[in-house]
Amino acid sequence: MSDDLSIKEIFGLIATINADIYLPALQQMIAEDNPTFSDTPTDTLMAEHNWNAQPMSAILDAIADARQSLVAFLTALPANEWQRTATFGDQLRDVYGVAHHITQQDVTYLSAIGYRLHASAWL
């Protein structure tokens, strides 16, 4: 993740990735046998939205909406579907592995926001 992103852009990136990357990828994993996905550069994702121009409430609503859709999809999956796999770059992941990756990426993004907020408190 680029250090050039604003806090709004990081939150917006979370919303974008959940809605435009993770949910469609998971849906494709269930529909197809071992699909392959390539990485989408952050700048490509960010070019589609102007998160800095939006109020924080709209960005947080976008995160909530995207995450609720993602959680609803995962909650509805039968246990055997969690074993479906896809190749992401050079890594083979099952649905559980994708869900784990999502939480790890959230930690990275939210930690970056936390560090920035902490640093700004000392300015």
Buried (B, 14 or more C-beta within 10 A) or exposed (E): EEEEBEBBBBBBBBBBBBBBBBBEBBEBBBEEEEBEBEEEEBEEBBEEBEBEEBEEEEBBEBBEEBBEBBEEBBEEBEEEBBEBBBEBEEEEBBBEBBBEBBEEBBEEBEEBBEEBEEEEEEE
